[in-house]
Each structure stands twice: as C-alpha cells, then as structure tokens.
Amino acid sequence: MSLDTTVSPLFPLNGNTSIATHTVYLALGSNLGDRRGNLAAALQQLRDYMAITAISSLYETEPVGYLDQPLFLNMVCSGKTRLSAQELLKHTQEIELA
C-alpha cells in the first residue's frame, strides 16, 4: 500500500464561521507485517479525525528496550483537529488496536 501524502483541509470555513482547532503532531511507527501499509492505513484512518497538513519522510530505526524484534518504520504527521487531546487519544488508541 502506498502512502497517501495528500494534505487538504478537513474543516472548510465559509468566512462567517469561527471554529477553534488545535494543531497536533503525531509520531507513528510500525514494526510488524507490512510496516508501510500499516502506516498508510493509520494515516487514512486519522483523516477521519484531523486534517493532515504535513507528513515527514519515513525512517527505519532500531528497537529500544526489548531488542529481539524487527526494525521500526517511523514517521511524523501534523494536522488540525477540533477534538480535545483526550478525544484524539481515544481515537488514536482505537486505530492502534485495529
């Protein structure tokens, strides 16, 4: 699965609407199965909760702590959301378990 690097507004405003949004930065990583596909799927699911404004390059890193595991593929994305930190955390944890 390829990474969709489209960045577009999730919250278009008509000029008369004032909506508070929060800027967020999320670090994503995967070390099991199709790592690139897992990251692409996570980004796609995150688009339901935030407007992704930037996506980093992919970086492969060594595991820390428990070393007997596959290498990680990591990235960072930034975006805007109307959700509170607690609401966004709940959704990101659901995505992680999917």
N, C-alpha and C positions, 0 to 999 in steps of 0.2 A: 504494500500500500504506500503510495507516495504522500508526502506531507503537503497539505493544502496551506500555502502561505498567504492566502487572501486576507487582507486586513480591510474591513469595512465597518461602517457604523451600525450598531445594533439598535441604537436609540435615535432615529432621525427626529429632529425637532422642527416644528413649523414656525418658529420665531416668536410665538406667543406663549410657549410652554417653557417653564423653568423646571428642570429635573436635576436633582442632586445626584451626581455619580461619583464613584470612588475610583482612583487609579490603583490597580493591583499588579503585582509581579508574582508569577508562579514559576517555581522550578519543577521540571518534570523529568522523570528518569524511568528507565526500564532495563531489566537485565534477564528477562525470561522470554522464551519464544521469539516471535517476530518483533524485536525491540522497536524498529522503525514503525511498523504497523501499529504497535501498541501506542506509541506517541501520537501518531496520526489520528487514531481513534479517540484518544483523550482530548486532543485539540478540537476535534469535531464536536465532541460532547460538551466541552467547555463553551463553545459558541452558543449553546442554549442559555447560558447564564452571564455571559460577558461579551463585549465587543473586543476582539483581539486586535490590538494596534501595532504590535511588533512581535517578531519571532526571531530568536537567536539561531546561530548555526548549531549543528549537532556536535557533541563532544563525547568521545569514548573515555571512560575513566575506570580505574581500578576500584574494586570494592574496599570499603573501610570497615574495620572491626572483624567480622566473620569473612575471612579471605577466600575460603573454599567455595566460591560461587562465580558465575560468569561476569564478564565485564559489563559495566553500565553504559547505556547511551543516554546522554543528558541534554537538556535544552532549557531555555527560559522563555516565557512569553509575558507580555504586558498587555493590559487591557483596561477597559472601563466597565463598571457594573453598578447597578442600583442596589445590589444586595449588601447586607451588613457583612462584617467579617465572619460572624457565626453562621449566617446562611450560606455564604460561599464555601466555608469549611465543610459544612454538611454535604453540599453537592460534590465537592472535590473528593471527599471520602467515599461517596457513593460511586463516583467514576473510578476511583482506585480499586474498589472491590469488584467492579464489572468485568 
